[in-house]
């Protein structure tokens, strides 16, 4: 039974070899969808971060066919995941990235991730996206047996294979108060706070760099600050992993911010008073 496509997928999956991060796949993995294609500074930042974290507890699974990397998955223990989530006895699957859709590589990668987690006595948790077109689509994971623990805007916190007695994962409670200029920042009329996760770009925030570029023309009137969700203290304090706030207003969810939009947000904020309370997008942290 089965279609010809099913047969071809089975053949492909039987020939896949599982590897880690190595010279043959380094550029592909360090130039993933969040990082400007082959930008050497960003690629190097991501490489340094990944290699350092792999000495601790980050795991990268790469699907190879002969010498070609067809895709990879990136996991960390949920206790140390640089995301706005908490849980126990699970690994957090940060991303699955494949070079060609429809060949069964993503499904095979997920199967390998599940096997590795099971050997550690852990389940697998993923922060999925309810949009069909989105990064880490909910439909893909629900078809493979994942259950939804919690929904937040377009996001779906999903899990499978948790050991008996383990509590399902949940999102952290977010907290953010619009900044009030301090004595050191008294020249700043607009304060931009950029939250980022090093799981994507390493220690460099691409969005903070864009916001700084947009802020330059305004001199001391605009201050840009960065918050690295890789720092447990930042996660505990704010419960936010990826977001851009401009004078307390969260930028609506979308793709990585570009200069034109960043300039518009700052110009708009300079023209009106800051709100007394934070203005949130319903997803809180961005997925991508």
C-alpha positions, 0 to 999 in steps of 0.5 A: 500500500501507500503512494509512490511518494510514501515509498520515496520518502521511506527510501530517503529516510532509511538513507539519512545519517544523523550527525552533529555540528561539523565543518561540512554543515556549519555554514548551512546551520549558522545561516538559518532563516533568522540570520541574513544570508551568510552575513559573516558577523552574524554567522560567526556570532551564531557559531560561537554561541552554538559551540559554547552551548553544545559544551553545556546542554544544547543538542543539534541533530543534522540529517545528512544524505551522503555529504549534504545536510538536508535539515537540522533540529536544535534542542535544549533542556526545557529548564534552560531554554532561552524562551518565555516558557517553563516545564519539567522533564522535557527537551525544548525543540527550538527549531526544525529547519529543512532545505526541501519541503515534502520529502519527509526530512522534517518528520524524520528529524522529529523522530530522531529528536523524540528517540533521543529525548526518550533515552533521557527520560524526557518528553519534547516541547515545542512553541508552534505557530497556528498559522499554516504558513508560519514557522514551526506550524501547529498542524505539523506537530498535531499530526505527529501526536503533539497536544496543546498545553496553552495558546497565546495569540498565534502561538501554541505551546505543545508537548508529547511523550512527557513521563508520568507525573510531569506537569505540562509546559506553560508560558511565563507570565509576562511583565513589562512597565513603560520606561520612565527616563532616569537621571542617566537617561534624562535626554531620552524621549523614547526608550526602545527595549529589544528582547531577543533569544540567542537560540536564533542569532547568538549573542548579537541581536539583529533587531537591536542593530536595526533599531540603533540604526533608526535611532542614530538620526535622533541622537540622545533623544532615543535610547536603545536597550537590549535584553538577552533571554539567554539570561535566566534573570531576564526571563524571570523578571520579564517573562519575554523572549523576543519582542520590541517595545518602543516607549512601552508599545510592543511592535505587532508580531511580524517578520524581523523588523526592517529599517523603514518600519523601525524609523516609523515607530521611533518617529511616531513615538517622538510625536506623542506621550508614552502610555501609562501602561504597556501595550501588548501584542496578543502573542507577547513574544514572537516566534520568528 
